[in-house]
């Protein structure tokens, strides 16, 4: 197996030789995502290494937390748990493996193609939120799990994945019972982004950025009340459930 490197202004990709063209396209997408996030966030991340793994098995063997995260995720979203991010490194399935993983449902391929951008957005959120650095110790992992709806929601919203998630959201609403608000750990990867999407629609993208950058010590309920201009959690939950229904119906 021959390995190559592809380099752009802010990223360095390690990949098999056969994936060189695909890697260049991914880095171009990541550069565009970085420019877009640089407009919203105080800081973005540069000098990021992206390691492409040619199969889910190789990814899972290299990063055992990925299959654990997948098991903790609702079935409707498990196929979209395809990588991890630590400090300045992203580990993700190679582009051809992402395409092979897609279902025939509309939006599935597009969601998977955005996976490297999701992981990069997760790094940006971690850089701008001192209480959410990339997990490296058990306490940090547990902390991120408690706020998974925000960690995953912000990453997937700012990476542009939510707009492609409608069929998966419809499946989740059919299969898994009534989702919690804010979304539980099992629903964080799929439904967390819808909370940020609703907030951006009502209060603007800057409000979504502010929510992502600060974990209220009084907890998620307080954070959501403040984010939605003091509106009661009951009314925000109602607006969110209506938003989910609209997304699932499109």
Secondary structure, DSSP 8 states (H G I E B T S, - for coil): --EEEEE-SSEEEEEEGGGHHHHHHHHHHHHHHHHHHHHHSS----SEEEEEESSHHHHHHH-HHHHHHHHTS-GGGGGG--EEEETTEEEEE-HHHHHHH--SSTTHHHHHHTHHHHHHHHHHHHHH-TT-----SHHHHHHHHHTHHHHHHHHHHHTT-GGG-HHHHHHHHHHS-S--SS--GGGHHHHHHHHHHHHHHHH-HHHHHHHHH---TT-HHHHHHHHTTT--HHHHHHHHHHHHHHHHH-
